[in-house]
Amino acid sequence: MTNPALIEELKTLVEPGKVLTDADSLNAFGKDWTKHFAPAPLAIAFPKSIEQVQAIVRWANQHKVALVPSGGRTGLSAGAVAANGEVVVSFDYMNQILEFNEFDRTAVCQPGVVTKQLQMFAEDKGLYYPVDFASAGSSQLGGNIGTNAGGIKVIRYGMTRNWVAGLKVVTGTGELLELNKDLIKNATGYDMRQLFIGAEGTLGFVVEATMRLDRAPKNLTAMVLGTPDFDSIMPVLHAFQNKLDLTAFEFFSDKALAKIMARGDVPAAFETDCPFYALLEFEATTEEVAEAALATFEHCVEQGWVLDGVMSQSEQQLQNLWKLREYISETISHWTPYKNDISVTVSKVPAFLHDIDAIVGEHYPDFEIVWFGHIGDGNLHLNILKPENLSKDEFFAKCATVNKWVFETVQKYNGSISAEHGVGMTKRDYLTYSRSEAEIGYMKAIKAVFDPNGIMNPGKIFPV
């Protein structure tokens, strides 16, 4: 069957006008935030129901057409890139919050619900959805579940998988499965819900998710602290964790802050220049809690771990302090950064960071490194900015060499080559640095069970 005939048949499976093949749409929906692969999808399909998703999957099996799921396309591992003539299945029109249960504190959501949409819905109900990150305004729950997204609140609230009460998924054969049925306690064998969380659409597509909500935090308060070196951040984290229940503990370097300050739209936290900064957040529910935070700050200053700091006194100041951290990715995108999302156990972070700095500094002294990340959970974001005198191709070729060194260091510290952005295509060739051959063999076997014809997001996690 020729491509035009395939597309005409695909059009009969969804509502009129919900299959696009124009060049602009193919380019826009065929890629995510990565810039390594040129999009080349066959078509973009927009289902509006579970039944339409099932019909698309069955059609794809019949004709051996590969499918790529598409949400907010904010991923950084090329997990939503269609570079080889696949049909992109966009969930933009499956974007409703279908049901709310105040007693269970759950919301039943379609996969195209935007993260911020669920956060605002929870707020309207006097509750809280705590999974949060800079792309919350455009990322979708289906993608969050597919990559087990983390973000800035993991130290307190955990990853996306901690908030998924139940799932409906369409497998690679077109079969609909309802997983866990929203239960808190369910000891009836394998929890297949957890298999689909983090699977990047390679086993099947999430078509409905029941998400847990929590009580709303009270009087969130942030502090930004400047430290004389990176090693000082760890005792600061330990000191505050001993006194407070932190909702976040982030860090960023002076180079990251300089890029933010150059934008000119965020006020400086304080005047003292410091090599590294920590941003921590907690609920100042009582005067005693706020006093404990200030006392801990003073203790850190006395120990020489902190040079200067500020604590938010209003909601506006809280937001401004967070902008110092949350605006970094957008700001440095101008420099076409090589980005790596990696993790080690928290105690190993200082030694790991020093090793990476030394490796890049020795081999590419002209490369500027911008560090930031979720230090409270061991997740570091390594960003190497492209020098102006290098073309994009030359720069990424050099970074391919850096990749190997970085992942060898990750392996040395028993870390993960992908902390929260998935494997996709950008990291599939490095999976052995975090997973054993036996583990990878079992993962491939699991995929073969759910997706026997290999049509579900092929080439992601493993090579085809």
N, C-alpha and C positions, 0 to 999 in steps of 0.2 A: 504493500500500500504506500503510495507516495505521500510526501509530507502534506500537501494541500488536502488530500483526502483524509489523512489522519486528523488534521485540524478541524475539518468540517464535522467529523464524527465527534471530536472532543466538544465542539460547540453545542451538540445536542444534549450533553450531560449537565450543563449548567444553564442559568438563565440567559436570555438574549443579551448580547453585548458584554458578557463576562468572560470572554476569551480574547486576549489582545495579542497582536503579532507585529505591531508597528515598531520601528527601530527605537524610538524613545522609550517605550514601555519595556522592550526587551533589555535595553541597557539599564534602566532604573531598577527593575525588579530582578534582574539576573545577577546582582552583586550585593555585597554588604559593605561594611566600612573598610575592609581590606583593599589594598591596591595592587595585589600581586597577580591577579588573574583577570583576563578580559572576559566579560560576560558574553555568552553565546547560547541563550536558551532557544528552544523551538517555539514556545508560546507561553503566555501567562494565563492561568485559569483562576477564577475567583469563585469558589463554591460558597453557597450561603447556608448549607445544611449538612448534617452528618451523612445523610443519604447521598448527597452529591459528591462528597469526599469519597465515599465507598465506590460510587460509580466510576469516578476518575481512576481510583486504584485498580479496579477490576479491568477497566479499559487498558490501563498501562501494562498490566500483566498479560493481557491478550496480545498486545502488539509489541511487548518487550521495550516499552518506552520508560526511561528513567524519570523519576519525580524528585523535585527539590522543594522542601517546605520554605515558605517565606513569611516572616513576621515583620518586625520593625526594621530588620536588616541592619542592626547596630552591632553585630558580632565582629570580632577581631581575629577570627581564625578561618575565615572563608567557609564557614559551615553552611551558609545560605547562598553560595555562589553556584550559578549554573553556567558552566564553561564548556559543556560538551553536548549541546543539543537536547538538554532535558526540558521537560515541561515544569515550569515553576507553579506551585500551588500556593497562592497567596490567601491568607486568612483575614484580609482586611475587612471583609463583609460578614465575618463571623465574630462580631465584636460586642456582644451584649452580655451584661450581667443578668442571668436568667432568674436567679432565686437568691433570697437571703434568709438565713435561719438565725434568729437572735439568741436562741437557747444554745445551739451548737457553735455559734459564732463562726458561721461559714457563709461563703458566697459562691454560688455555682456560676462559672464563667466560661464563655466561649474562648477559643485560643487567641482570637484577635483583640481581646481586651488589652488596652494599653496599661502598663504598670501604674502610671499616674492616675489613670481612670479608676483602678481598684483602690488606690490609696485615698482618693477623694471620696469614693463611695463609702469606704470604711469610716472616714472622718465624719461624714454626714450621719452615720449610724452611731457616733460616739465611740468608735473603735479605731483600730490601727492595723495597717498592713506594713510590716517592718522591712521587707526586702526593698532596698533603695540604692540607687546609683545614678550617675550623671545622665544616663540615657533614659531615665524613667519616663520622660515625656514622650518617647517614641517607641521604646521597646515593647514587645507584646508578650503576654503570659506564655503562649505556646513556645516562643523562643527562649524565654527564661527557664521554662521547664526542660526544654531540650538541652540546654547547656548547664542546668543546675546553677543559675546565676547567683552571685554572692552580693558584693557591694560593701557599703560603708557601715552596716549594722551587724555584721556577722559575729563579732565578738560577744554580742548579747543575744542575738536572735537566730543565728545560724543561717544556712543557705536556703535556697528556694525549696529544696526537698523537705525541709522541716515544716513547711506550710501547706503542703499538698495533702489534703485529706482523702481524695479519691480522683480517679481519672477515667475518662472514656477515650479509648484509642482505636484507630483503624489500623490494623496490621498490614504487612506487605502483601497479604492475600485478599485484602478487602474486608476481613472479618472485624466486627465491632466487639471489643471487650470492655467490660466495666470492671475496674480494678479497685479493690478495697471497700467500695461502697460507703466511703466517708467515715468509716469506723475508727475510733481511737484504739480499741483493743480488738485484735483480729489474729488469732493464732491458728489459722487454717492453712498451713503450708507456705509455699513460696509467695513473697510479696512482689508480684510482677510489676506493680506500680513503680517500684524503685528501679526496675530495669529500664523503664522508659524515661525516667528522669535522668538527664545527662546523656541520653543516647543520640542526641542531635538528629532525630528523625530517621535514623538508620534502621530501626525496627518497625516503625509505623508512625502515624501522625496523631498527636494529641488533638482531639476534637471537642473535649469538654474537661474542665478541671474544677473540682471543689476545693476552694482555698480557705484555709483557716485564718481567722483574724484574732487580734489581741486587744487588751485594754489599751486605751490611749495613754502615752507617757505624759507625765505632768512636769511643767516648768523645765523643759529641756534647756540645759546651760552648757556652753562650750568654753573651753580654754585653748588658747594657742600659746605654746611655750617654745622658746628658742633655746637650742642646746649647743654646747661648744664643739661637739662631734657626734657621730652617729652612735658610738658605743654608749653615750649617756642616755639615749632614748630608752634603752631596755630597763635600767633601774628606775627610770621615771614611770614607765608602764607598771612595773612591779609595785612601786610605792603607791600609785593611785589605785591599782586593783586591790591592794590590801585594805584600802579605806572606803572605796566607793564601788557601786555596781555600774560599770561603764557601759554606755550604749554604743560607743565608738572610740577607736584610738587609731588615728591616721598619722602619716608622716609625709613630709615633702622636703626637698633640698632647697638650698638658697638659689640654685639655678632655676628651679621650678617657680619659686616666688618671684624672681626677677622678671620672668616672662609675664606673669600675672600683673605685676606692678607696671610694666611697660604698656599694658592695655589702657590703664588710667581710669578704669571704671569701678575699682574696688579699693577702699581705703586700707592703708597699711595697719597691721595689728599693733605694732609699736615700732620705735625708731632703731632699736639695737639690731645690727646686722649679725646674723648667726648662720653657721654652716648648714644646720638642719633645724626643722621645726616639727613639733608634735601637735596635733589637734585632737583633743579628747572631749567627749560629751557625756553628760550624766543627767539624771533627774534630780534637780534641787528641790526636793519635796518639802524640806524643812530648812529652817535657819541653821540647824545643826549640820546638815549635809553640806551646805554652802561653806560653813566655817571649817569643816573637815577638809574640803577641797583647797581652801586658802592655806590652811595649816600644812597640808601636804606640799603645796607649791613652795611655801617658805622652807620646808625641810629640804626640798630638791635644790633650791638656791644655795642653802647652807652647805650642801654636799658638793656643790660645783657642777651639778648635772644640768642646771637651768640657768641661763643668763638673763632672761627677761620673759615676761608673759602678760597675758590679759585674760580676763574672764568676762563673758558677755553679761550685760546688764539689761538687755531688752531683746525682743524678738528680732528687731532689725539688726542689732549687732550680732546676734546669733547667726542670722542669714549671711551677713557680710563675712564673718569668720569662716563659715563653710564655703563661701565662694573662693577663698584662697586655695582650697583643696579641689573643689568640684570643677573649677574653670580650667584646670591644668590641661586636660586632654584636648579640649577644644582649642586652647591657646597655642599649644605646641604643634598642632596639626599643620600649621603654616610651613614648618620645617620638614615635612614628609618624614616623620620619625619611623625608625625601626622600633617596633614595640614588642615586648615580651612580658607575658603574664605568668609568673612563676611563684612557687611557694615551697617553703621548708617549715619544719616545726619552729615555733616562735623563738626558742632558746638558741637556734642555730643562725638566726637572721644576721647578726653583726658579722660573723666570720664569713658567711656566704656573700654578703654585699661587698666586703673588702676584697674577696677573691675575684669577683666579677670586675670591680673597679680596676684591679691590678692587671687583669687579663686585657681588657679593652685599652687601658692606658699604655700598656707596653707595646701593643701591636698597632694601635690606631690613635696616637696621641692627639691628632687633630679632631677627633670625634668628641662632641660635647654630650655628656651623659646627664639625663634628667631622671632622678629617682622620685617616686612617690608610691603610696600604697597603703594597704590595710595592715599596718604593722601588728595590730593586736591579734590577728589570726595568721600571721606569717606569710601574707600575700604581698609580693613586691611587684611593682610595675617598672620595668627597665625600659627606658626610652633613649635611643641614640639618635641625635638630630643630624640630618644630612648636611654636610658642608656645602656652601654655595658653589664651590668649584667642581663638585662631582655631579654627574648626571644621575638620574634616578636608578638606571640600570647598573651603573658602576657601584653606586652606594649599596644597593641590595645584594649585589654579588659579593661585596666585602662583608656584608652582614650575614650572608650565608655561612661564611667562615666563623664569624662570631657566634652564630647559632650553635655550632658544634661545641665550641668551648663552653658556652653558657650551659648547655644541656649536660655536658660532661661534669660540670660543677654541680648542677642539680642532682645528678646521679650520685656524686660523691657524698652529698648531704642527705640522700634518701628523700629527695623532694619530688615535686610534680612539675612537669613541663607546661602544664596548663592549670592554673588555680581556679579560674572562673569563666573562661571564654570558650572552653571546649577545645577539641583537637582539630576538627575541620580538615582543610587541605594543607594549611600552613604548618601543622605540627605532626601530621600522620607519619612522616618518615622518621620522626624522632621518638615515636611512642615507646620504643624499647628502652629508652632512658628512664622511664617511669614504671613500665609494666614488663613483667617477665614474658618470655616466649610462651610459657604455659598459659598465663592469663590471657594473652592475645588469642591463643588458639581457642580457648573457651569462649571468648567474646565473639569470635567469628562463627563458632558453632551455634551460639545463641541467635546471631543474626540470621543464619541459614534456616533456623526453625521459623522465625517470624516473617522472614522475607526470602522465601526460597528462590525467587527469580532475580534477586539482587536489584530491584528497581527503586528501593527507598533510599534516597540521598546517597547514591553510590560514590565511592572515592573519598568519602568523609570518614575520619577515624582510621580506616584501613585503605590501602591502595586497591583499585579494582583488579 
